[in-house]
């Protein structure tokens, strides 16, 4: 048996609009309906570690399909 959520989609939308009207940004909504608020929106590029951004992909899908060997 599942428990009913203490909030609705409409109540979350109202809360998010209120946060945005106050000049803040919602950066996360938790499963219990809690809104995580910040002064500025998150930059997705800042979430990845720097070494992940610099390293190119080792193989592409074409390498697997065409059977090409890895040069590295």
N, C-alpha and C positions, 0 to 999 in steps of 0.2 A: 504494500500500500504506500502511496506517495503522499507527502504532506503538501498542502496548498501553500503557494508562495505568499509572503506577506505584502507583496506589491504587484502592481500590474504594469503592463507595457506603457499604458497611458500615464501612470504616476511617475514612472522613470523618465519619460519624455518631458513631462512638466518640470521635474527636478533638473534635468539637463538644460532645458531652456532657461530656467532661473539662474543656474550657474553661469551660463553664457551671457545673460543680461547683466550679471554682476561683473563682467569683464574677466572671468576666469575660464579655464579650460578643463573639461573632464578628460582625464587620461586613462581611466580604467573604471569598469563597472564590475564589481565582485558578484559572485553567485548569490549572495544574500541581499543584493540590491544596494550595497554601499557604493557611493560614488567617490572616486579618488580624484581630487581636484589639484590643479597646478596653476601657477601664474602665466605660464606660456605652454604651448603645445609641445609634445615630445617630438624630437627629430629622429626618425627611424634609422638614419645613418649612424647616429651616435650610439645605438644599441648594440651594433656588431663590434666585436673586438677588432683592433686595427690589423692584426695579421690575417684575419679572414677577408678583409676588404682588398688586401694587396695580392693575395695568392690567386692565380687563375685556375680555372677548372682543369683537371688533369685529362679527362676524357670527355668527349661529347657523345650524345646518343648515336650519332653517325659512326663513331669509332666502334661502338658495340655492334651496330647493325651490319656495317661493312667489313667487320673483322680486322680493322687496322690495328697495328701494334702501337703501344705507347712509346714515344720517342724518349721519354725521360728515364 
